[in-house]
Amino acid sequence: MSAPVRLSVMGAGLIGKRHIEHVLTWPEASLASIIDPAPAAREMAESLGVAWFPSFRDIPADRRPEGVVVSTPNRMHVANGLECIESGVPALVEKPLADDLAGAQTLVDAAERKGVPLLTGHHRRHNPMIQRAKAEIDSGRLGRLVSVHGMFWLIKPDDYFELAWRREKGAGPVLLNLIHDVDLLRYLVGEVEAVQAAQSNRVRGNEIEDTAVIILRFANGALGTVNVSDTIQAPWSWEFTAGENPAYSHTMETCYQIGGTKGSLAIPQLDFWSHPSKPSWWAPIEPERLSYTPADPLELQIANFCGVIRGTAKPMVSGREGLNTLKVIDAVARAAESGLRQAV
């Protein structure tokens, strides 16, 4: 059996801690080090009995890991990712790949030029439920895809915004949260070619938006609507419906509906709705709940990263895929600002 893949986690904040847990528990990985200048990160490394470094450049060449999970703040993703790429070390960079398109393009170009694997942390694609939904859609069982609707409604508490950066440009729910939903819709439905959008900050009055409504036009002809707000007390979001993160309540509601000429799919329940006798609103419509075996997508993401490093797997979400999702988010921002339809 091959030795575990030595992974380092850069950034030991909320998501970094979750990555550290999964690296420690995945049998084919080992935690080589924690990279973070914060004293708390050093204490964590000491408690786990692993090496600690304040930065990537502080790691001696003979102690370099085989891969790095970059979970630092968004504005640092490009610089931290480039450190890894330029040293020939594969990187899994948390979403968003960068806080602007230019930075993301620079990072992807560097990785492709040097032939170093670059992955984006859109971990929801790894969820077996999403994999089952993808297989069902790709099988043609829904028929021709016509329309899709996604919702991200929840309320962030006032103390969430005590940190200044969370009130500033780039920290709104479109970039921080909706990017996950857009990535899944791209994965399930297809490429987005144009968007229209409107947004508002009238509830909190911060520099960033708190609500946005978006129309997506997919290359395959399907249309989509996405409604996002972090000022509404509601149960309709991936966070509340998927049961993926125990930090959130788990409701039995839906967050996405994908409709086709032969049937529709509700996610995350995976209820497939259709008219068994004939396609008519006069005929009975019935649901069928699709089955799958649950597993932690963050753990599966680490497994995929290890496989990519070993050369036995392809990235589930490459750096270029992360860039393409960011292009949609950029188009949403341009559309909301201009009031005009924007090409992706």
Backbone torsions as a table, in degrees:
resi	resn	phi	psi	omega
1	MET	NA	137.3	-177.9
2	SER	-66.8	151.6	176.1
3	ALA	-66.6	149.0	178.5
4	PRO	-57.2	147.9	177.2
5	VAL	-75.1	127.5	-177.4
6	ARG	-84.4	112.4	-178.6
7	LEU	-114.8	142.1	171.8
8	SER	-110.5	149.5	174.7
9	VAL	-112.5	122.6	179.7
10	MET	-102.0	112.8	-176.0
11	GLY	100.6	110.2	-175.1
12	ALA	-110.4	41.0	176.0
13	GLY	-82.2	-153.3	-175.0
14	LEU	-59.7	-52.7	-178.8
15	ILE	-74.5	-32.4	177.4
16	GLY	-60.7	-39.4	178.9
17	LYS	-63.9	-37.6	178.2
18	ARG	-67.4	-38.3	176.4
19	HIS	-64.1	-41.2	179.3
20	ILE	-59.8	-44.2	179.1
21	GLU	-58.7	-42.7	-176.5
22	HIS	-75.3	-32.9	174.0
23	VAL	-63.8	-40.0	-179.4
24	LEU	-67.7	-32.9	-175.4
25	THR	-93.7	-19.7	-179.9
26	TRP	-75.4	122.3	-172.3
27	PRO	-63.5	-23.7	-178.1
28	GLU	-95.9	12.1	177.9
29	ALA	-130.4	156.2	172.7
30	SER	-138.1	147.7	-179.2
31	LEU	-85.6	109.6	-178.5
32	ALA	-78.0	-39.2	-178.5
33	SER	-170.1	165.4	170.5
34	ILE	-113.2	130.4	-177.0
35	ILE	-114.6	108.0	-176.5
36	ASP	-174.0	127.3	-176.4
37	PRO	-73.6	-11.3	-175.3
38	ALA	-67.9	139.1	177.3
39	PRO	-55.8	-36.0	-179.8
40	ALA	-63.7	-33.7	178.6
41	ALA	-68.8	-39.3	178.0
42	ARG	-64.0	-41.3	178.3
43	GLU	-63.7	-39.5	178.5
44	MET	-62.7	-45.1	179.5
45	ALA	-60.4	-43.1	179.1
46	GLU	-62.9	-40.8	-179.4
47	SER	-66.9	-29.2	179.5
48	LEU	-90.3	-8.7	-179.9
49	GLY	72.1	32.9	178.6
50	VAL	-120.8	165.7	-178.3
51	ALA	-69.7	152.5	177.1
52	TRP	-129.0	137.3	176.0
53	PHE	-137.0	137.9	179.6
54	PRO	-69.6	-24.9	179.1
55	SER	-153.2	166.4	-179.3
56	PHE	-64.1	-38.2	-177.3
57	ARG	-68.1	-14.5	178.5
58	ASP	-82.4	-6.6	-179.4
59	ILE	-81.7	122.1	176.9
60	PRO	-60.4	148.8	-176.4
61	ALA	-56.0	-36.3	-177.3
62	ASP	-80.0	-0.9	178.2
63	ARG	-119.3	14.1	179.6
64	ARG	-63.1	139.6	177.0
65	PRO	-75.4	170.5	176.5
66	GLU	-85.4	-15.4	178.3
67	GLY	-163.8	155.0	-179.4
68	VAL	-129.0	131.4	170.9
69	VAL	-93.9	114.7	-176.4
70	VAL	-95.1	109.7	-178.9
71	SER	-127.5	38.1	177.4
72	THR	-82.7	173.2	176.3
73	PRO	-55.5	151.2	-174.3
74	ASN	-50.6	-42.0	-175.0
75	ARG	-65.9	-14.9	-178.1
76	MET	-100.4	-5.6	-173.9
77	HIS	-58.3	-43.8	-176.8
78	VAL	-66.0	-50.6	-179.1
79	ALA	-60.7	-44.3	-178.7
80	ASN	-69.1	-39.6	177.7
81	GLY	-64.5	-41.0	179.4
82	LEU	-64.3	-36.7	176.2
83	GLU	-55.5	-45.0	-179.3
84	CYS	-68.1	-50.2	-176.2
85	ILE	-59.5	-46.4	-178.4
86	GLU	-64.1	-23.1	177.1
87	SER	-93.0	2.0	178.4
88	GLY	79.6	17.4	-177.3
89	VAL	-102.4	120.9	178.2
90	PRO	-56.1	146.0	-177.4
91	ALA	-132.9	137.1	169.4
92	LEU	-107.9	108.0	-174.3
93	VAL	-100.9	127.7	178.6
94	GLU	-56.7	155.0	174.9
95	LYS	-76.9	151.8	-13.1
96	PRO	-70.5	153.6	-178.4
97	LEU	-54.6	-34.7	177.5
98	ALA	-155.1	169.8	177.9
99	ASP	-93.8	5.1	170.3
100	ASP	-153.7	161.7	-176.1
101	LEU	-64.9	-39.9	-177.4
102	ALA	-60.1	-44.3	179.6
103	GLY	-65.2	-42.9	179.3
104	ALA	-63.1	-40.6	179.2
105	GLN	-63.9	-41.6	178.2
106	THR	-59.4	-43.8	-178.2
107	LEU	-67.1	-45.3	-179.9
108	VAL	-65.0	-43.6	179.4
109	ASP	-60.6	-42.7	-179.6
110	ALA	-63.0	-43.2	-179.1
111	ALA	-65.5	-43.7	-178.9
112	GLU	-69.7	-34.8	178.9
113	ARG	-65.6	-39.5	-177.7
114	LYS	-91.1	-8.4	-180.0
115	GLY	71.0	29.7	-179.9
116	VAL	-102.5	128.7	-179.0
117	PRO	-59.4	132.9	175.6
118	LEU	-129.7	123.1	-179.5
119	LEU	-117.7	153.4	177.2
120	THR	-111.5	139.4	-174.2
121	GLY	-80.7	46.8	170.5
122	HIS	-84.3	76.3	-168.7
123	HIS	-67.5	-19.9	-175.6
124	ARG	-62.9	-25.8	177.5
125	ARG	-61.7	-27.4	-178.0
126	HIS	-75.8	-15.0	-176.7
127	ASN	-60.7	127.2	179.7
128	PRO	-57.1	-28.8	176.6
129	MET	-64.7	-42.1	177.3
130	ILE	-67.9	-37.5	177.7
131	GLN	-62.4	-38.7	177.8
132	ARG	-68.6	-41.6	177.4
133	ALA	-60.7	-43.5	179.3
134	LYS	-60.6	-44.0	-179.6
135	ALA	-64.2	-39.1	-179.5
136	GLU	-65.9	-43.6	179.1
137	ILE	-65.4	-46.4	-178.3
138	ASP	-65.5	-24.2	179.6
139	SER	-70.3	-16.8	-178.3
140	GLY	89.5	4.4	-176.1
141	ARG	-64.1	-28.9	177.1
142	LEU	-79.7	-8.1	-176.2
143	GLY	78.5	-150.6	178.6
144	ARG	-75.7	124.4	179.9
145	LEU	-68.8	131.2	-175.5
146	VAL	-112.7	-47.9	-175.2
147	SER	-154.1	156.8	178.4
148	VAL	-141.9	146.4	176.4
149	HIS	-133.2	134.1	177.2
150	GLY	-127.4	146.1	179.5
151	MET	-130.7	139.2	170.0
152	PHE	-134.1	87.2	177.2
153	TRP	-118.1	120.9	172.6
154	LEU	-162.0	178.4	179.6
155	ILE	-126.8	127.1	175.0
156	LYS	-91.5	135.1	-176.2
157	PRO	-70.5	161.3	-178.2
158	ASP	-58.5	-37.2	-176.5
159	ASP	-69.8	-16.1	174.9
160	TYR	-59.9	-31.8	-174.4
161	PHE	-94.6	11.0	176.9
162	GLU	-67.7	-29.3	173.7
163	LEU	-75.0	124.7	-172.0
164	ALA	-57.3	-39.8	-175.2
165	TRP	-63.2	-23.2	-179.8
166	ARG	-76.7	-6.2	176.6
167	ARG	-106.6	0.1	-173.2
168	GLU	-105.0	165.0	-176.9
169	LYS	-52.3	134.4	-179.8
170	GLY	96.0	-8.9	-177.7
171	ALA	-107.3	10.3	179.9
172	GLY	-76.3	170.8	-176.6
173	PRO	-65.5	-20.4	178.7
174	VAL	-65.7	-49.3	-179.1
175	LEU	-78.8	-42.9	-174.4
176	LEU	-77.0	-35.7	-172.1
177	ASN	-115.3	-51.6	-174.9
178	LEU	-62.8	-23.0	-179.3
179	ILE	-58.4	-34.2	176.1
180	HIS	-64.5	-45.0	-178.2
181	ASP	-66.1	-42.3	178.2
182	VAL	-62.3	-39.8	179.1
183	ASP	-62.0	-42.8	179.2
184	LEU	-66.3	-39.2	179.3
185	LEU	-66.7	-37.3	173.8
186	ARG	-60.7	-43.4	-176.8
187	TYR	-66.8	-41.5	-174.6
188	LEU	-84.5	-39.9	-171.1
189	VAL	-101.5	-39.9	-179.5
190	GLY	136.6	-179.7	-176.7
191	GLU	-67.0	143.9	177.0
192	VAL	-95.2	130.0	-178.6
193	GLU	-105.6	-21.3	179.8
194	ALA	-158.2	155.0	-179.5
195	VAL	-139.7	154.7	166.6
196	GLN	-128.8	151.1	-175.2
197	ALA	-159.3	153.6	169.9
198	ALA	-138.1	143.7	-179.9
199	GLN	-141.2	163.5	-176.2
200	SER	-146.3	150.1	173.2
201	ASN	-125.0	24.4	-169.4
202	ARG	-72.3	-19.7	-179.6
203	VAL	-75.2	-51.1	-177.6
204	ARG	-98.7	-27.2	-180.0
205	GLY	75.4	15.9	177.3
206	ASN	-76.3	172.3	178.5
207	GLU	-63.2	-30.5	-177.4
208	ILE	-89.9	161.9	175.2
209	GLU	-72.0	153.1	169.2
210	ASP	-117.7	-10.9	179.4
211	THR	-145.8	141.8	176.7
212	ALA	-149.5	146.2	175.0
213	VAL	-125.3	130.2	-169.3
214	ILE	-130.9	139.4	171.9
215	ILE	-111.0	129.1	179.6
216	LEU	-111.9	135.1	171.8
217	ARG	-112.9	116.5	-177.8
218	PHE	-87.9	154.2	-177.7
219	ALA	-63.5	-26.0	180.0
220	ASN	-83.7	3.6	178.3
221	GLY	97.9	-13.4	178.1
222	ALA	-68.7	151.9	175.8
223	LEU	-114.9	151.8	-179.6
224	GLY	-142.4	153.2	172.7
225	THR	-126.4	140.8	176.9
226	VAL	-133.1	130.3	-177.5
227	ASN	-120.4	121.6	-174.5
228	VAL	-130.0	134.2	174.4
229	SER	-157.5	137.6	174.8
230	ASP	-110.2	27.5	178.1
231	THR	-123.0	10.8	-175.2
232	ILE	-114.1	131.8	173.4
233	GLN	-81.9	103.7	-172.4
234	ALA	-157.0	160.8	-177.4
235	PRO	-100.5	3.9	-170.1
236	TRP	-100.0	84.7	174.7
237	SER	-156.4	158.5	176.3
238	TRP	-56.8	-41.1	-177.5
239	GLU	-55.3	-43.1	-176.2
240	PHE	-87.5	-24.7	-172.8
241	THR	-97.0	-30.2	-171.7
242	ALA	-80.2	-22.4	-177.2
243	GLY	67.2	21.9	-174.6
244	GLU	-78.9	-36.7	-176.1
245	ASN	-118.0	117.3	-177.0
246	PRO	-64.8	-9.2	178.4
247	ALA	-69.8	-18.2	-176.6
248	TYR	-110.2	152.4	171.4
249	SER	-59.4	151.0	178.4
250	HIS	-112.7	108.9	177.7
251	THR	-97.2	169.6	178.8
252	MET	-105.7	28.1	-179.5
253	GLU	-92.2	176.6	178.1
254	THR	-106.5	159.0	174.0
255	CYS	-123.2	-21.5	176.3
256	TYR	-133.4	143.8	169.8
257	GLN	-130.3	128.0	-179.0
258	ILE	-117.9	120.9	-173.2
259	GLY	-113.5	136.3	176.9
260	GLY	-133.7	176.1	-176.3
261	THR	-71.2	-17.6	-179.7
262	LYS	-111.5	-5.5	180.0
263	GLY	166.2	172.3	-178.7
264	SER	-132.3	154.6	-176.7
265	LEU	-126.7	127.6	176.1
266	ALA	-100.2	131.4	-178.1
267	ILE	-121.4	134.0	18.4
268	PRO	-97.1	-0.9	-177.0
269	GLN	-64.2	-23.9	-174.7
270	LEU	61.0	44.3	171.6
271	ASP	-87.0	118.4	177.2
272	PHE	-96.3	118.7	-177.4
273	TRP	-106.4	133.5	178.0
274	SER	-158.9	166.5	173.8
275	HIS	-96.5	103.0	-175.5
276	PRO	-62.9	-34.4	-174.2
277	SER	-83.2	-49.2	177.3
278	LYS	-161.9	152.9	-177.8
279	PRO	-77.7	84.9	-178.3
280	SER	-149.8	142.6	177.6
281	TRP	-68.5	-13.8	175.6
282	TRP	-81.8	-18.6	-177.4
283	ALA	-89.0	152.5	178.5
284	PRO	-59.7	141.9	174.0
285	ILE	-112.6	138.1	-173.7
286	GLU	-134.0	149.4	176.9
287	PRO	-99.1	152.2	170.5
288	GLU	-131.6	121.6	179.6
289	ARG	-86.1	119.9	-179.4
290	LEU	-79.3	145.5	-176.8
291	SER	-100.1	155.7	174.4
292	TYR	-163.1	164.3	178.4
293	THR	-101.8	113.5	-177.2
294	PRO	-63.9	149.1	174.4
295	ALA	-158.1	156.1	-177.9
296	ASP	-73.7	116.6	-177.2
297	PRO	-65.1	-29.9	177.3
298	LEU	-66.9	-36.6	176.3
299	GLU	-67.4	-42.7	178.5
300	LEU	-65.2	-30.9	176.9
301	GLN	-66.4	-42.3	176.4
302	ILE	-63.2	-40.2	178.6
303	ALA	-61.8	-42.6	178.8
304	ASN	-64.3	-41.0	179.0
305	PHE	-60.9	-43.6	178.3
306	CYS	-62.6	-41.8	178.6
307	GLY	-64.0	-38.9	177.6
308	VAL	-63.2	-44.6	-179.7
309	ILE	-62.5	-38.8	179.8
310	ARG	-77.3	-13.8	-178.6
311	GLY	83.7	16.7	-178.6
312	THR	-104.9	-1.8	-178.7
313	ALA	-146.6	156.6	173.1
314	LYS	-98.2	152.1	179.9
315	PRO	-61.0	131.9	172.6
316	MET	-66.1	-39.4	178.0
317	VAL	-134.5	99.6	-178.3
318	SER	-73.6	171.3	173.9
319	GLY	-60.5	-39.0	-180.0
320	ARG	-66.9	-35.8	175.2
321	GLU	-63.5	-41.2	176.0
322	GLY	-62.1	-38.7	177.2
323	LEU	-64.1	-43.2	-178.5
324	ASN	-66.2	-35.4	174.9
325	THR	-66.9	-40.6	178.7
326	LEU	-63.9	-30.5	177.0
327	LYS	-63.4	-36.6	177.4
328	VAL	-66.9	-44.2	179.5
329	ILE	-62.1	-39.3	177.5
330	ASP	-63.3	-40.6	178.3
331	ALA	-65.4	-36.6	176.6
332	VAL	-61.3	-44.5	179.2
333	ALA	-62.4	-43.1	179.1
334	ARG	-66.1	-38.9	-179.9
335	ALA	-67.4	-41.2	-179.9
336	ALA	-65.8	-36.9	-178.5
337	GLU	-73.8	-38.5	-174.5
338	SER	-91.6	-23.7	-174.3
339	GLY	77.3	8.0	-176.6
340	LEU	-115.8	155.4	174.6
341	ARG	-63.8	138.3	-178.0
342	GLN	-125.7	135.0	174.1
343	ALA	-75.5	149.1	178.7
344	VAL	-87.3	NA	NA
